[in-house]
Amino acid sequence: MVKSPRLPSPLPYSRQVAIFSRLQASEPHPQTELNFTNPYTLVVAVALSAQATDVGVNKATKDLFARADTPQKMLDLGLEAVTDHIKTIGLFRQKARNVIALSRMLVEEFGGEVPDSRAALMRLPGVGRKTANVVLNSAFGYPAQAVDTHIFRVGNRTRVAPGRDVDEVERAIEDNVPARFQQDAHHWLILHGRYICQARRPRCGVCPINELCPFEEKTA
């Protein structure tokens, strides 16, 4: 039986405080880069963002949300029109079907309102744990941690939240990041991964947490 490689220990509390204090100073009020106007449009936007960029999703949803910003309006718009609005996004046909299906479920089972529990959100077609956590965090103010590839990379590189998979990284953030930073932690980590701690060549020379980070293969 092959054993999983042993994970390095998360950074100690004092180092966690120092790192997140600097990330907070560099971006005091981080937010998702997806455009939305209410919990429903956030659900749709995040569901559409799988294998797509936030910029691309925002372009596609600008006119869509102007016409349909509630589940019932989306159902009234219909599958063909929804498909046409989002045709520039990858996997747009399946995503359009999911948008219609989740809108119908919201109308029929939740009175047209987006539920504020992870389990209920994950019942919606096209909504997984990451999407549910984004909605809980950004729409309802709950300190849920939505771990994507950027956060997975940063969590392991910095040892803020090491884990073998996204679920382990999510738990590591919840267990190790001080409570005062939990609400915004995943926003800081995703922005850091997207613009500084990039996959192929991290921009260590401009990184605000450079000397606090144990990553050995630093760039100039």
DRENPA-3360 file (N, C-alpha, C; in nm, 2 decimals, always signed):
BEGIN
1 = MVKSPRLP = +0.08/-0.12/+0.00/+0.00/+0.00/+0.00/+0.09/+0.13/+0.00 ~ +0.06/+0.21/-0.10/+0.14/+0.34/-0.11/+0.09/+0.44/-0.02 ~ +0.17/+0.49/+0.07/+0.13/+0.60/+0.16/+0.14/+0.74/+0.09 ~ +0.04/+0.82/+0.13/+0.04/+0.96/+0.08/+0.16/+1.03/+0.13 ~ +0.23/+1.12/+0.06/+0.34/+1.20/+0.11/+0.30/+1.28/+0.23 ~ +0.39/+1.29/+0.32/+0.36/+1.36/+0.45/+0.35/+1.51/+0.41 ~ +0.25/+1.58/+0.46/+0.24/+1.72/+0.44/+0.33/+1.80/+0.53 ~ +0.39/+1.91/+0.49/+0.46/+2.00/+0.58/+0.37/+2.06/+0.68;
9 = SPLPYSRQ = +0.42/+2.10/+0.79/+0.34/+2.17/+0.89/+0.29/+2.30/+0.84 ~ +0.17/+2.35/+0.88/+0.13/+2.48/+0.85/+0.22/+2.58/+0.92 ~ +0.23/+2.70/+0.87/+0.31/+2.81/+0.94/+0.25/+2.83/+1.07 ~ +0.34/+2.87/+1.17/+0.29/+2.89/+1.31/+0.21/+3.02/+1.31 ~ +0.13/+3.03/+1.42/+0.04/+3.14/+1.44/+0.10/+3.28/+1.41 ~ +0.21/+3.30/+1.47/+0.27/+3.44/+1.45/+0.30/+3.47/+1.31 ~ +0.35/+3.37/+1.23/+0.37/+3.39/+1.09/+0.24/+3.41/+1.01 ~ +0.14/+3.34/+1.05/+0.01/+3.36/+0.98/-0.04/+3.50/+1.00;
17 = VAIFSRLQ = -0.03/+3.55/+1.13/-0.07/+3.68/+1.16/+0.00/+3.78/+1.07 ~ +0.14/+3.77/+1.06/+0.22/+3.86/+0.99/+0.18/+3.86/+0.84 ~ +0.16/+3.74/+0.78/+0.13/+3.73/+0.64/+0.00/+3.79/+0.61 ~ -0.11/+3.76/+0.69/-0.24/+3.81/+0.65/-0.25/+3.96/+0.69 ~ -0.17/+4.01/+0.78/-0.17/+4.15/+0.81/-0.12/+4.23/+0.69 ~ -0.01/+4.17/+0.62/+0.04/+4.24/+0.50/-0.05/+4.23/+0.39 ~ -0.12/+4.11/+0.37/-0.22/+4.10/+0.26/-0.33/+4.19/+0.28 ~ -0.37/+4.21/+0.41/-0.48/+4.30/+0.44/-0.44/+4.45/+0.41;
25 = ASEPHPQT = -0.31/+4.48/+0.44/-0.27/+4.62/+0.42/-0.26/+4.65/+0.27 ~ -0.23/+4.55/+0.19/-0.22/+4.57/+0.05/-0.35/+4.58/-0.02 ~ -0.45/+4.51/+0.04/-0.59/+4.51/-0.02/-0.69/+4.51/+0.10 ~ -0.72/+4.62/+0.16/-0.81/+4.62/+0.28/-0.95/+4.56/+0.26 ~ -1.00/+4.58/+0.14/-1.14/+4.53/+0.12/-1.15/+4.45/-0.01 ~ -1.10/+4.33/+0.00/-1.10/+4.24/-0.13/-1.24/+4.19/-0.16 ~ -1.27/+4.18/-0.28/-1.40/+4.13/-0.33/-1.38/+4.04/-0.45 ~ -1.48/+3.95/-0.47/-1.48/+3.87/-0.59/-1.47/+3.97/-0.72;
33 = ELNFTNPY = -1.40/+3.92/-0.82/-1.40/+4.00/-0.94/-1.51/+3.97/-1.04 ~ -1.60/+3.89/-1.00/-1.72/+3.86/-1.08/-1.83/+3.97/-1.04 ~ -1.89/+4.02/-1.15/-1.99/+4.12/-1.13/-2.13/+4.06/-1.09 ~ -2.19/+4.11/-0.99/-2.32/+4.06/-0.95/-2.40/+4.16/-0.87 ~ -2.53/+4.15/-0.87/-2.62/+4.25/-0.80/-2.69/+4.19/-0.68 ~ -2.70/+4.06/-0.67/-2.78/+4.00/-0.56/-2.73/+3.86/-0.55 ~ -2.77/+3.78/-0.45/-2.73/+3.65/-0.43/-2.76/+3.56/-0.55 ~ -2.87/+3.58/-0.62/-2.90/+3.50/-0.73/-2.80/+3.52/-0.85;
41 = TLVVAVAL = -2.77/+3.64/-0.88/-2.68/+3.67/-0.99/-2.54/+3.62/-0.96 ~ -2.51/+3.62/-0.83/-2.38/+3.57/-0.79/-2.37/+3.42/-0.81 ~ -2.48/+3.34/-0.77/-2.49/+3.20/-0.80/-2.46/+3.17/-0.95 ~ -2.54/+3.24/-1.03/-2.52/+3.22/-1.18/-2.38/+3.25/-1.22 ~ -2.33/+3.37/-1.18/-2.20/+3.41/-1.23/-2.09/+3.31/-1.19 ~ -2.09/+3.26/-1.07/-1.99/+3.16/-1.02/-2.01/+3.03/-1.09 ~ -2.13/+2.99/-1.11/-2.16/+2.86/-1.19/-2.11/+2.87/-1.33 ~ -2.12/+2.99/-1.39/-2.07/+3.01/-1.53/-1.91/+3.02/-1.53;
49 = SAQATDVG = -1.85/+3.05/-1.42/-1.71/+3.08/-1.42/-1.62/+2.96/-1.43 ~ -1.68/+2.84/-1.41/-1.60/+2.72/-1.42/-1.53/+2.71/-1.56 ~ -1.40/+2.69/-1.56/-1.33/+2.68/-1.69/-1.35/+2.80/-1.78 ~ -1.36/+2.92/-1.71/-1.38/+3.05/-1.78/-1.32/+3.15/-1.70 ~ -1.28/+3.26/-1.76/-1.22/+3.38/-1.68/-1.33/+3.47/-1.63 ~ -1.30/+3.53/-1.52/-1.40/+3.63/-1.46/-1.43/+3.74/-1.56 ~ -1.33/+3.78/-1.64/-1.35/+3.89/-1.74/-1.45/+3.84/-1.84 ~ -1.43/+3.72/-1.89/-1.52/+3.66/-1.99/-1.66/+3.65/-1.94;
57 = VNKATKDL = -1.68/+3.60/-1.81/-1.81/+3.58/-1.75/-1.88/+3.72/-1.74 ~ -1.80/+3.82/-1.69/-1.86/+3.95/-1.68/-1.91/+4.01/-1.81 ~ -1.84/+3.99/-1.92/-1.88/+4.04/-2.05/-2.01/+3.97/-2.09 ~ -2.02/+3.84/-2.06/-2.14/+3.76/-2.10/-2.26/+3.79/-2.02 ~ -2.24/+3.82/-1.89/-2.35/+3.84/-1.80/-2.40/+3.98/-1.79 ~ -2.33/+4.08/-1.85/-2.37/+4.22/-1.84/-2.51/+4.23/-1.90 ~ -2.54/+4.19/-2.02/-2.67/+4.20/-2.08/-2.77/+4.10/-2.02 ~ -2.72/+3.98/-1.99/-2.80/+3.88/-1.93/-2.87/+3.92/-1.80;
65 = FARADTPQ = -2.79/+3.98/-1.71/-2.84/+4.02/-1.58/-2.92/+4.15/-1.59 ~ -2.90/+4.22/-1.69/-2.99/+4.34/-1.71/-3.13/+4.30/-1.75 ~ -3.14/+4.18/-1.81/-3.27/+4.13/-1.85/-3.33/+4.03/-1.75 ~ -3.24/+3.96/-1.67/-3.29/+3.85/-1.58/-3.20/+3.85/-1.46 ~ -3.25/+3.92/-1.35/-3.17/+3.92/-1.23/-3.25/+3.84/-1.12 ~ -3.35/+3.77/-1.15/-3.42/+3.68/-1.05/-3.44/+3.54/-1.12 ~ -3.46/+3.44/-1.04/-3.49/+3.31/-1.10/-3.61/+3.31/-1.20 ~ -3.72/+3.38/-1.16/-3.84/+3.38/-1.25/-3.81/+3.45/-1.38;
73 = KMLDLGLE = -3.74/+3.56/-1.37/-3.71/+3.63/-1.50/-3.62/+3.55/-1.59 ~ -3.53/+3.47/-1.53/-3.44/+3.38/-1.61/-3.53/+3.27/-1.68 ~ -3.62/+3.22/-1.60/-3.71/+3.12/-1.66/-3.79/+3.18/-1.77 ~ -3.84/+3.30/-1.75/-3.92/+3.37/-1.85/-3.84/+3.40/-1.98 ~ -3.71/+3.42/-1.96/-3.62/+3.45/-2.07/-3.60/+3.32/-2.16 ~ -3.59/+3.21/-2.09/-3.59/+3.08/-2.16/-3.45/+3.03/-2.20 ~ -3.44/+2.90/-2.23/-3.31/+2.84/-2.25/-3.24/+2.90/-2.38 ~ -3.31/+2.91/-2.48/-3.25/+2.96/-2.61/-3.19/+3.10/-2.59;
81 = AVTDHIKT = -3.26/+3.19/-2.52/-3.20/+3.32/-2.50/-3.08/+3.32/-2.41 ~ -3.09/+3.24/-2.30/-2.98/+3.23/-2.21/-2.86/+3.17/-2.28 ~ -2.88/+3.07/-2.36/-2.77/+3.01/-2.44/-2.70/+3.12/-2.53 ~ -2.78/+3.20/-2.59/-2.73/+3.30/-2.68/-2.65/+3.40/-2.60 ~ -2.69/+3.44/-2.48/-2.62/+3.54/-2.40/-2.48/+3.49/-2.36 ~ -2.47/+3.36/-2.33/-2.34/+3.31/-2.27/-2.26/+3.23/-2.37 ~ -2.29/+3.24/-2.50/-2.22/+3.15/-2.60/-2.07/+3.18/-2.61 ~ -2.02/+3.29/-2.56/-1.88/+3.31/-2.56/-1.80/+3.24/-2.45;
89 = IGLFRQKA = -1.87/+3.18/-2.36/-1.81/+3.11/-2.24/-1.80/+2.96/-2.28 ~ -1.69/+2.90/-2.23/-1.67/+2.75/-2.25/-1.78/+2.67/-2.19 ~ -1.82/+2.56/-2.25/-1.92/+2.47/-2.21/-2.06/+2.54/-2.19 ~ -2.08/+2.64/-2.28/-2.20/+2.73/-2.26/-2.33/+2.66/-2.27 ~ -2.34/+2.55/-2.35/-2.47/+2.49/-2.37/-2.51/+2.42/-2.24 ~ -2.42/+2.34/-2.18/-2.45/+2.28/-2.05/-2.47/+2.38/-1.94 ~ -2.39/+2.48/-1.94/-2.41/+2.59/-1.84/-2.55/+2.66/-1.85 ~ -2.59/+2.68/-1.97/-2.72/+2.74/-1.99/-2.83/+2.65/-1.94;
97 = RNVIALSR = -2.82/+2.52/-1.96/-2.92/+2.42/-1.91/-2.91/+2.42/-1.75 ~ -2.79/+2.43/-1.70/-2.78/+2.44/-1.55/-2.85/+2.57/-1.50 ~ -2.83/+2.68/-1.56/-2.89/+2.81/-1.52/-3.04/+2.80/-1.52 ~ -3.10/+2.74/-1.62/-3.24/+2.72/-1.62/-3.29/+2.63/-1.51 ~ -3.21/+2.52/-1.50/-3.25/+2.41/-1.40/-3.24/+2.47/-1.26 ~ -3.14/+2.54/-1.23/-3.12/+2.59/-1.09/-3.22/+2.70/-1.06 ~ -3.26/+2.78/-1.17/-3.36/+2.88/-1.15/-3.49/+2.82/-1.12 ~ -3.52/+2.71/-1.19/-3.65/+2.64/-1.17/-3.66/+2.58/-1.03;
105 = MLVEEFGG = -3.55/+2.53/-0.98/-3.54/+2.47/-0.85/-3.56/+2.58/-0.74 ~ -3.50/+2.69/-0.76/-3.51/+2.81/-0.67/-3.65/+2.85/-0.66 ~ -3.72/+2.86/-0.77/-3.86/+2.90/-0.78/-3.95/+2.80/-0.71 ~ -3.93/+2.67/-0.74/-4.02/+2.57/-0.70/-4.00/+2.52/-0.56 ~ -3.87/+2.53/-0.51/-3.84/+2.47/-0.38/-3.80/+2.58/-0.28 ~ -3.76/+2.69/-0.32/-3.71/+2.79/-0.23/-3.78/+2.93/-0.24 ~ -3.89/+2.93/-0.30/-3.97/+3.05/-0.30/-3.90/+3.16/-0.38 ~ -3.81/+3.13/-0.47/-3.74/+3.23/-0.55/-3.62/+3.29/-0.49;
113 = EVPDSRAA = -3.59/+3.24/-0.36/-3.48/+3.30/-0.29/-3.36/+3.20/-0.29 ~ -3.24/+3.26/-0.28/-3.12/+3.17/-0.27/-3.10/+3.13/-0.13 ~ -3.09/+3.00/-0.10/-3.08/+2.95/+0.04/-2.94/+2.99/+0.09 ~ -2.93/+3.00/+0.22/-2.80/+3.04/+0.28/-2.74/+2.92/+0.36 ~ -2.75/+2.80/+0.31/-2.68/+2.68/+0.36/-2.61/+2.62/+0.25 ~ -2.49/+2.56/+0.29/-2.41/+2.49/+0.19/-2.48/+2.37/+0.13 ~ -2.54/+2.30/+0.21/-2.61/+2.18/+0.16/-2.72/+2.21/+0.06 ~ -2.80/+2.31/+0.09/-2.91/+2.35/+0.00/-2.85/+2.41/-0.13;
121 = LMRLPGVG = -2.75/+2.49/-0.12/-2.69/+2.54/-0.24/-2.63/+2.43/-0.33 ~ -2.57/+2.33/-0.27/-2.51/+2.23/-0.35/-2.61/+2.13/-0.41 ~ -2.74/+2.15/-0.38/-2.84/+2.07/-0.45/-2.87/+2.14/-0.58 ~ -2.84/+2.26/-0.60/-2.87/+2.33/-0.73/-2.78/+2.28/-0.84 ~ -2.84/+2.25/-0.96/-2.76/+2.20/-1.07/-2.64/+2.30/-1.10 ~ -2.53/+2.24/-1.12/-2.41/+2.32/-1.16/-2.34/+2.39/-1.04 ~ -2.39/+2.36/-0.92/-2.33/+2.43/-0.80/-2.26/+2.32/-0.72 ~ -2.13/+2.34/-0.71/-2.05/+2.25/-0.62/-2.01/+2.32/-0.50;
129 = RKTANVVL = -1.92/+2.26/-0.42/-1.88/+2.32/-0.29/-1.81/+2.45/-0.31 ~ -1.72/+2.47/-0.41/-1.65/+2.59/-0.42/-1.75/+2.71/-0.45 ~ -1.85/+2.68/-0.55/-1.95/+2.78/-0.58/-2.03/+2.81/-0.46 ~ -2.07/+2.71/-0.38/-2.15/+2.74/-0.26/-2.08/+2.82/-0.16 ~ -1.95/+2.80/-0.15/-1.87/+2.87/-0.05/-1.85/+3.02/-0.09 ~ -1.84/+3.04/-0.23/-1.83/+3.18/-0.27/-1.96/+3.25/-0.24 ~ -2.07/+3.19/-0.26/-2.20/+3.25/-0.24/-2.22/+3.28/-0.09 ~ -2.18/+3.18/+0.00/-2.20/+3.20/+0.14/-2.11/+3.32/+0.19;
137 = NSAFGYPA = -1.99/+3.33/+0.13/-1.90/+3.43/+0.17/-1.94/+3.57/+0.12 ~ -1.95/+3.58/-0.01/-1.97/+3.71/-0.07/-2.12/+3.76/-0.07 ~ -2.21/+3.67/-0.06/-2.35/+3.72/-0.06/-2.41/+3.72/+0.09 ~ -2.36/+3.63/+0.17/-2.42/+3.62/+0.31/-2.32/+3.65/+0.42 ~ -2.20/+3.68/+0.39/-2.11/+3.72/+0.49/-2.06/+3.62/+0.58 ~ -2.06/+3.49/+0.54/-2.02/+3.38/+0.62/-1.87/+3.35/+0.58 ~ -1.78/+3.32/+0.68/-1.64/+3.31/+0.64/-1.61/+3.17/+0.58 ~ -1.67/+3.14/+0.47/-1.65/+3.01/+0.40/-1.53/+3.03/+0.31;
145 = QAVDTHIF = -1.45/+2.93/+0.28/-1.33/+2.93/+0.20/-1.35/+2.86/+0.07 ~ -1.35/+2.93/-0.04/-1.37/+2.88/-0.17/-1.24/+2.85/-0.23 ~ -1.19/+2.73/-0.23/-1.06/+2.70/-0.27/-1.05/+2.66/-0.42 ~ -0.98/+2.74/-0.50/-0.96/+2.71/-0.64/-0.81/+2.67/-0.66 ~ -0.77/+2.66/-0.79/-0.63/+2.63/-0.82/-0.53/+2.73/-0.77 ~ -0.57/+2.86/-0.77/-0.48/+2.96/-0.72/-0.46/+2.94/-0.57 ~ -0.57/+2.93/-0.49/-0.56/+2.91/-0.35/-0.49/+2.78/-0.31 ~ -0.51/+2.68/-0.39/-0.44/+2.55/-0.36/-0.29/+2.57/-0.37;
153 = RVGNRTRV = -0.25/+2.64/-0.48/-0.11/+2.66/-0.50/-0.05/+2.75/-0.39 ~ -0.11/+2.86/-0.36/-0.06/+2.96/-0.26/-0.06/+2.89/-0.12 ~ -0.16/+2.82/-0.09/-0.17/+2.76/+0.04/-0.06/+2.66/+0.06 ~ -0.02/+2.59/-0.04/+0.09/+2.49/-0.03/+0.23/+2.56/-0.04 ~ +0.24/+2.65/-0.13/+0.37/+2.72/-0.15/+0.41/+2.79/-0.02 ~ +0.32/+2.87/+0.03/+0.35/+2.95/+0.15/+0.34/+2.87/+0.28 ~ +0.28/+2.75/+0.27/+0.25/+2.67/+0.39/+0.15/+2.74/+0.49 ~ +0.08/+2.84/+0.43/-0.03/+2.90/+0.51/-0.14/+2.79/+0.54;
161 = APGRDVDE = -0.16/+2.71/+0.43/-0.27/+2.61/+0.44/-0.23/+2.49/+0.35 ~ -0.13/+2.41/+0.39/-0.09/+2.29/+0.30/-0.20/+2.19/+0.30 ~ -0.22/+2.12/+0.19/-0.31/+2.01/+0.17/-0.29/+1.94/+0.04 ~ -0.33/+1.81/+0.04/-0.32/+1.73/-0.08/-0.42/+1.75/-0.18 ~ -0.54/+1.81/-0.14/-0.64/+1.84/-0.23/-0.72/+1.96/-0.18 ~ -0.81/+2.01/-0.26/-0.88/+2.14/-0.22/-0.95/+2.13/-0.09 ~ -1.01/+2.01/-0.06/-1.08/+1.99/+0.07/-0.98/+2.01/+0.19 ~ -0.86/+1.95/+0.17/-0.77/+1.96/+0.28/-0.72/+2.11/+0.30;
169 = VERAIEDN = -0.70/+2.18/+0.19/-0.66/+2.32/+0.19/-0.77/+2.40/+0.26 ~ -0.89/+2.37/+0.22/-1.00/+2.45/+0.28/-1.00/+2.43/+0.44 ~ -0.99/+2.30/+0.48/-0.98/+2.28/+0.62/-0.86/+2.34/+0.69 ~ -0.75/+2.34/+0.62/-0.63/+2.40/+0.67/-0.64/+2.55/+0.69 ~ -0.71/+2.62/+0.60/-0.74/+2.76/+0.61/-0.82/+2.79/+0.74 ~ -0.93/+2.71/+0.75/-1.02/+2.72/+0.86/-0.95/+2.70/+0.99 ~ -0.86/+2.60/+1.00/-0.79/+2.56/+1.12/-0.68/+2.65/+1.16 ~ -0.61/+2.71/+1.06/-0.48/+2.78/+1.09/-0.49/+2.93/+1.07;
177 = VPARFQQD = -0.57/+2.98/+0.98/-0.57/+3.13/+0.96/-0.65/+3.19/+1.08 ~ -0.59/+3.29/+1.14/-0.66/+3.36/+1.26/-0.80/+3.41/+1.22 ~ -0.89/+3.40/+1.32/-1.03/+3.43/+1.29/-1.05/+3.57/+1.24 ~ -0.97/+3.66/+1.28/-0.99/+3.80/+1.23/-0.98/+3.81/+1.08 ~ -0.91/+3.72/+1.02/-0.88/+3.72/+0.87/-0.97/+3.63/+0.79 ~ -1.05/+3.55/+0.86/-1.12/+3.44/+0.79/-1.22/+3.49/+0.68 ~ -1.29/+3.60/+0.71/-1.39/+3.64/+0.61/-1.33/+3.68/+0.48 ~ -1.21/+3.73/+0.48/-1.15/+3.78/+0.35/-1.03/+3.69/+0.31;
185 = AHHWLILH = -1.00/+3.58/+0.38/-0.88/+3.50/+0.35/-0.88/+3.45/+0.21 ~ -0.99/+3.39/+0.16/-0.98/+3.33/+0.03/-0.97/+3.43/-0.08 ~ -1.03/+3.55/-0.05/-1.01/+3.66/-0.15/-0.86/+3.70/-0.16 ~ -0.80/+3.72/-0.05/-0.66/+3.76/-0.05/-0.57/+3.65/-0.12 ~ -0.60/+3.53/-0.09/-0.52/+3.42/-0.14/-0.54/+3.41/-0.29 ~ -0.66/+3.42/-0.34/-0.69/+3.41/-0.48/-0.63/+3.52/-0.56 ~ -0.64/+3.64/-0.51/-0.57/+3.76/-0.57/-0.42/+3.75/-0.57 ~ -0.37/+3.70/-0.46/-0.22/+3.68/-0.45/-0.18/+3.58/-0.56;
193 = GRYICQAR = -0.25/+3.47/-0.57/-0.22/+3.36/-0.67/-0.24/+3.41/-0.81 ~ -0.34/+3.49/-0.83/-0.37/+3.54/-0.97/-0.27/+3.64/-1.02 ~ -0.22/+3.73/-0.93/-0.14/+3.84/-0.98/+0.01/+3.84/-0.93 ~ +0.04/+3.77/-0.82/+0.17/+3.77/-0.77/+0.23/+3.62/-0.77 ~ +0.17/+3.53/-0.70/+0.23/+3.40/-0.68/+0.17/+3.31/-0.79 ~ +0.21/+3.35/-0.92/+0.16/+3.28/-1.03/+0.23/+3.14/-1.05 ~ +0.16/+3.06/-1.13/+0.20/+2.92/-1.14/+0.34/+2.90/-1.20 ~ +0.36/+2.95/-1.31/+0.49/+2.92/-1.38/+0.61/+3.00/-1.33;
201 = RPRCGVCP = +0.58/+3.13/-1.31/+0.69/+3.21/-1.26/+0.64/+3.31/-1.16 ~ +0.64/+3.28/-1.03/+0.59/+3.37/-0.93/+0.67/+3.50/-0.93 ~ +0.60/+3.61/-0.90/+0.66/+3.74/-0.90/+0.72/+3.77/-0.76 ~ +0.82/+3.69/-0.72/+0.86/+3.71/-0.58/+0.93/+3.84/-0.55 ~ +0.98/+3.91/-0.66/+1.05/+4.03/-0.64/+0.95/+4.15/-0.59 ~ +0.82/+4.13/-0.62/+0.73/+4.23/-0.58/+0.63/+4.18/-0.48 ~ +0.66/+4.06/-0.42/+0.56/+4.00/-0.33/+0.57/+4.06/-0.19 ~ +0.46/+4.10/-0.13/+0.46/+4.17/+0.00/+0.49/+4.08/+0.11;
209 = INELCPFE = +0.49/+3.95/+0.09/+0.52/+3.85/+0.20/+0.64/+3.77/+0.17 ~ +0.73/+3.82/+0.08/+0.85/+3.75/+0.03/+0.93/+3.68/+0.14 ~ +0.97/+3.76/+0.24/+1.06/+3.71/+0.34/+0.99/+3.63/+0.45 ~ +0.86/+3.63/+0.44/+0.78/+3.54/+0.54/+0.75/+3.41/+0.47 ~ +0.77/+3.39/+0.34/+0.73/+3.27/+0.27/+0.84/+3.17/+0.26 ~ +0.82/+3.05/+0.30/+0.92/+2.95/+0.29/+0.95/+2.88/+0.16 ~ +0.88/+2.93/+0.05/+0.90/+2.87/-0.08/+1.04/+2.88/-0.12 ~ +1.10/+2.77/-0.16/+1.25/+2.77/-0.19/+1.29/+2.82/-0.33;
217 = EKTA = +1.20/+2.80/-0.42/+1.24/+2.83/-0.56/+1.19/+2.98/-0.60 ~ +1.24/+3.07/-0.52/+1.19/+3.21/-0.54/+1.26/+3.27/-0.66 ~ +1.19/+3.36/-0.73/+1.24/+3.43/-0.85/+1.29/+3.57/-0.80 ~ +1.36/+3.63/-0.89/+1.42/+3.76/-0.86/+1.31/+3.87/-0.86;
% end
